[in-house]
Amino acid sequence: MNILVFIKRVPDTESKIRINYDTRAIIEDGLNFVISPNDEYAIEEALRLREAKGGQVTVLSVGGDEALTTLKKGLAMGADEAVLIKDELKESYDGLRVARLIARTVEKKYPQFDLLLFGKQSVGADNAQVPSMVAEMLGLPQANVVTKLEIEGASGTAHREIEGAMEKVVFSLPAVVSAQKGLNEPRYETLKGIMAAKKKVIPVVTLEELGLTKDDVAPQVEVVALEMPPARQAGKIIPGTPEEAAKELARLLRREAKII
Amino acid sequence: MFLTFIETREGKIKKSSLEALSEAKRRAAELGTDVGAVLVGKDVDCLDPTLFSYGAARVFLLEHAELASYSAQGYAAALHGLIKEAAPEAVFFAATAMGKDLAPRLAAKLGVGLATDCTAVAVKDGKLVFTRPIYAGKAFLTLRLKSSPQVATLRPNVFPAVAEGAAAGEVVKKAAALPDGAVKGRVADLIVESGAEIDVTEADVIVSGGRGMKGPENFALLKDLAAVIPRSAVGASRSAVDSGWIGHQHQVGQTGKTVSPGLYMAFGISGAIQHLAGMSSSKVIVAVNKDAEAPIFKVADYGIVGDLFQVVPALKDELKKLFE
């Protein structure tokens, strides 16, 4: 199987987000960047499919040179190749333009593929747009938020998480699948993998090579404001024995907060 | 016209679709236009007059044999056909599992941008402005979409669903135009967990447990508590999920689900930053923890410093009395 996995560089989940109000962007200084956690499930699933069925796993990322570090991590986990789709624009919060870059890269550079794997959403922009958009642009079926995946010949079956249930989705290959926690347990990078990744040359795909102009991928999203959430105040601590405190809490929830 | 996609599950309209419809009605009124609701399926009917009372002037029913079960490809193609014909200014979805799967596919078909999981929609200088959490709620992004129509998904449990309109309106039934072979993947089956409770993203009340629960067997306490509270669900912190005490679909936080219930009760959860991000837009927060210094108390409206194993059963008895 020829599998392409799309990964994104994001601040780790323990990060405190700070905002530069002049540029309407988050302040990157001091942040620790990682592969978006959902994307790690996608890489792991690709590696397992390769181990079971043979083939090749390529990790790709849209971004600036800083994404090379993220791609090296993908290689260190075990991917065969890595590709940087060079994008000068910082985070635009616009799934459509990222999807256009990816769809065009696939068409022009990697038309022979069986599966496109993504994380269900980046842990950051939280858009959950790119997998479905790429599927539409390439005319492929999609299965998003997947916790179980089986490939048999030219078709696939996936369990996709919905509210309080799972949908069993059946589809033909090639297809787009996005990974959710529960799909697998991602492996750690090995020392051998890290050493091998260091030696790998990561090819860079540019807009020009893709035959795209800046206008073709101009953001449809205009950032009006970026703000911190409203600060919450610490409320009251309810004293007393567990029974007394529980009774008072129930009373406050009904009488004061009027929430139950 | 503002078009709202109406999602049904087992023949029932989703509450979050009515919330989206109601919000469409409010914003459309500001811009001097009306609202359409659209249902997609094999043999769909209007279900009941609900949609008119929540603000729809027109209800579109898009039908095709291929649409008997859900597929993003089929549904997006059907909606695309209607949108090309009816030319709405905006298209709203609830940000449910289906909404988040379908809206981006439709947006790409239309070649337009998309605002995901919005928590506020406003009209400014005659244009829609969307606000949505990013980094699971560690920051909020307010954006405009340059493209048209304006496509957005609206977070469940945030927008009020208000029935105030007429109980009747126009029903427009259409055969959806689907090219042969357009649908290459579809839902073949629905696997419902036994005793499947309400999802944390849709619950009015979340009863959530963390490392302080000490083990998987103790989540039964939280299930018992949830059982006495209407429209409630059991949530969990990442450490509880990663310890294998409860399924990941219950996880609240940056690598789990971002939730906005009316009431969030955290038991034995210290309040790691990634957890706080995922639940701090809850209307009321309760924390019960042995450690008085736990960061969760900094965001809690009501706190009890104490042993959750004593507080939870007592609270269950008190709430049971209230709801009886």
Contacts between the chains, C-beta under 8 A, distances in Angstrom:
chain1	res1	chain2	res2	distance
A	11	B	135	7.5
A	13	B	136	8.0
A	13	B	253	7.7
A	13	B	254	4.3
A	13	B	255	5.9
A	13	B	273	7.8
A	13	B	274	4.0
A	14	B	272	7.3
A	14	B	273	5.9
A	14	B	274	6.3
A	15	B	135	7.8
A	15	B	138	7.9
A	15	B	273	7.6
A	16	B	138	7.5
A	16	B	273	6.4
A	17	B	135	5.1
A	17	B	138	4.1
A	17	B	139	5.0
A	19	B	139	6.3
A	26	B	135	7.8
A	26	B	139	6.8
A	37	B	255	5.0
A	38	B	255	7.5
A	93	B	134	7.1
A	93	B	141	6.0
A	93	B	143	6.6
A	94	B	113	5.8
A	95	B	104	6.3
A	95	B	107	7.9
A	95	B	113	7.8
A	95	B	114	6.3
A	95	B	116	7.7
A	96	B	107	6.6
A	96	B	108	6.7
A	96	B	111	7.6
A	96	B	112	7.1
A	96	B	113	5.3
A	96	B	114	7.0
A	99	B	108	6.2
A	123	B	135	7.7
A	123	B	136	7.2
A	123	B	254	5.7
A	123	B	255	6.2
A	124	B	134	6.7
A	124	B	135	5.8
A	125	B	134	5.9
A	126	B	116	7.0
A	126	B	117	6.7
A	126	B	132	7.9
A	126	B	133	6.9
A	126	B	134	5.6
A	126	B	135	7.2
A	126	B	136	6.4
A	126	B	258	7.5
A	127	B	114	7.7
A	127	B	116	4.9
A	128	B	100	5.0
A	128	B	104	7.2
A	128	B	116	5.9
A	128	B	117	7.7
A	129	B	104	4.1
A	129	B	107	7.3
A	129	B	114	5.6
A	129	B	116	6.1
A	130	B	104	7.6
A	131	B	104	7.8
A	132	B	72	6.2
A	132	B	101	6.2
A	132	B	102	7.6
A	132	B	103	8.0
A	132	B	104	3.8
A	132	B	105	4.4
A	132	B	108	7.0
A	133	B	104	4.9
A	133	B	105	7.0
A	133	B	107	6.8
A	133	B	108	3.9
A	134	B	108	7.9
A	135	B	72	7.4
A	135	B	73	8.0
A	135	B	105	6.6
A	136	B	73	8.0
A	136	B	76	6.8
A	136	B	104	7.7
A	136	B	105	4.7
A	136	B	108	3.8
A	136	B	109	5.5
A	137	B	108	5.7
A	140	B	184	7.1
A	141	B	71	7.6
A	141	B	72	8.0
A	141	B	73	6.2
A	141	B	183	7.8
A	141	B	184	4.0
A	141	B	185	2.8
A	142	B	72	5.4
A	142	B	73	7.5
A	142	B	101	7.3
A	142	B	105	7.0
A	142	B	185	6.6
A	143	B	185	6.6
A	144	B	72	8.0
A	144	B	100	7.4
A	144	B	101	5.0
A	145	B	97	6.5
A	145	B	100	8.0
A	145	B	101	7.6
A	147	B	248	7.9
A	157	B	188	7.8
A	159	B	191	7.0
A	160	B	97	7.5
A	160	B	101	7.9
A	161	B	97	6.7
A	161	B	249	6.1
A	162	B	96	7.6
A	162	B	97	3.8
A	162	B	98	7.0
A	163	B	9	8.0
A	163	B	96	6.4
A	163	B	97	5.9
A	163	B	198	7.6
A	163	B	199	3.7
A	163	B	201	6.6
A	163	B	202	5.7
A	164	B	192	7.1
A	164	B	193	6.8
A	164	B	196	4.2
A	164	B	197	6.4
A	164	B	198	6.3
A	164	B	199	4.8
A	165	B	190	5.7
A	165	B	191	6.1
A	165	B	192	4.5
A	165	B	193	6.6
A	165	B	196	5.9
A	166	B	190	7.5
A	166	B	191	4.2
A	166	B	193	7.9
A	167	B	70	7.4
A	167	B	97	8.0
A	167	B	187	4.7
A	167	B	189	7.5
A	167	B	190	6.0
A	167	B	191	7.5
A	168	B	187	6.9
A	168	B	188	5.1
A	168	B	189	4.0
A	168	B	190	7.5
A	168	B	191	6.1
A	169	B	185	6.0
A	169	B	186	7.0
A	169	B	187	5.6
A	169	B	188	6.9
A	170	B	185	6.6
A	170	B	186	6.6
A	170	B	188	4.6
A	171	B	184	6.0
A	171	B	185	2.9
A	171	B	186	7.6
A	172	B	184	4.9
A	172	B	185	6.8
A	175	B	184	7.6
A	175	B	185	6.5
A	180	B	248	7.8
A	181	B	241	7.9
A	181	B	248	4.6
A	181	B	251	7.2
A	181	B	255	6.4
A	181	B	256	7.3
A	182	B	247	7.5
A	182	B	248	4.6
A	182	B	249	7.6
A	219	B	113	7.6
A	219	B	146	7.7
A	220	B	112	6.4
A	220	B	113	3.0
A	220	B	145	5.8
A	220	B	146	5.0
A	220	B	147	4.5
A	221	B	113	5.2
A	221	B	115	7.8
A	221	B	143	5.1
A	221	B	144	7.6
A	221	B	145	6.4
A	221	B	146	7.6
A	222	B	143	6.2
A	222	B	144	4.4
A	222	B	145	7.6
A	222	B	146	6.0
A	223	B	141	6.6
A	223	B	142	7.6
A	223	B	143	5.8
A	224	B	129	6.1
A	224	B	142	4.4
A	224	B	143	5.8
A	224	B	144	5.8
A	225	B	141	7.6
A	225	B	142	4.1
A	226	B	139	6.1
A	226	B	140	7.4
A	226	B	141	5.7
A	226	B	142	7.6
A	227	B	139	6.7
A	227	B	140	5.0
A	227	B	142	7.2
A	228	B	139	6.1
A	228	B	140	7.5
A	229	B	133	7.5
A	229	B	137	6.0
A	229	B	138	7.2
A	229	B	139	7.1
A	229	B	140	5.9
A	229	B	280	6.2
A	229	B	281	6.8
A	232	B	280	6.1
A	232	B	285	7.4
A	232	B	298	7.5
A	232	B	299	4.4
A	234	B	297	6.0
A	234	B	298	5.0
A	234	B	299	7.2
A	234	B	300	6.8
A	234	B	303	7.7
A	235	B	285	7.9
A	235	B	300	5.7
A	235	B	301	3.8
A	235	B	302	5.5
A	235	B	303	6.7
A	236	B	301	7.7
A	236	B	302	6.2
A	236	B	303	7.2
A	237	B	292	7.8
A	237	B	297	7.3
A	237	B	303	4.7
A	237	B	304	7.3
A	237	B	305	6.1
A	238	B	302	6.1
A	238	B	303	6.8
A	238	B	304	5.2
A	242	B	304	7.7
A	242	B	306	5.5
A	242	B	307	6.4
A	242	B	310	3.6
A	242	B	311	4.7
A	242	B	314	5.3
A	243	B	310	7.8
A	243	B	314	4.7
A	245	B	304	4.6
A	245	B	306	6.4
A	245	B	311	6.5
A	245	B	314	7.8
A	246	B	304	7.6
A	246	B	311	5.5
A	246	B	314	3.6
A	246	B	315	4.2
A	246	B	317	7.6
A	246	B	318	5.3
A	247	B	314	7.3
A	247	B	318	5.2
A	249	B	286	6.7
A	249	B	302	5.8
A	249	B	304	6.5
A	249	B	315	6.4
A	249	B	318	7.5
A	250	B	315	6.5
A	250	B	318	3.7
A	250	B	319	5.6
A	250	B	321	7.8
A	250	B	322	5.9
A	252	B	302	5.9
A	253	B	263	6.9
A	253	B	284	7.2
A	253	B	286	7.5
A	253	B	302	7.4
A	254	B	322	5.8
A	257	B	263	7.7
A	257	B	284	4.8
A	257	B	301	6.7
A	257	B	302	7.7
A	259	B	262	5.2
A	259	B	263	4.8
A	259	B	283	6.5
A	259	B	284	4.8
A	260	B	205	7.0
A	260	B	229	7.0
A	260	B	263	6.4
A	260	B	319	7.1
A	260	B	322	6.8
A	260	B	323	7.8
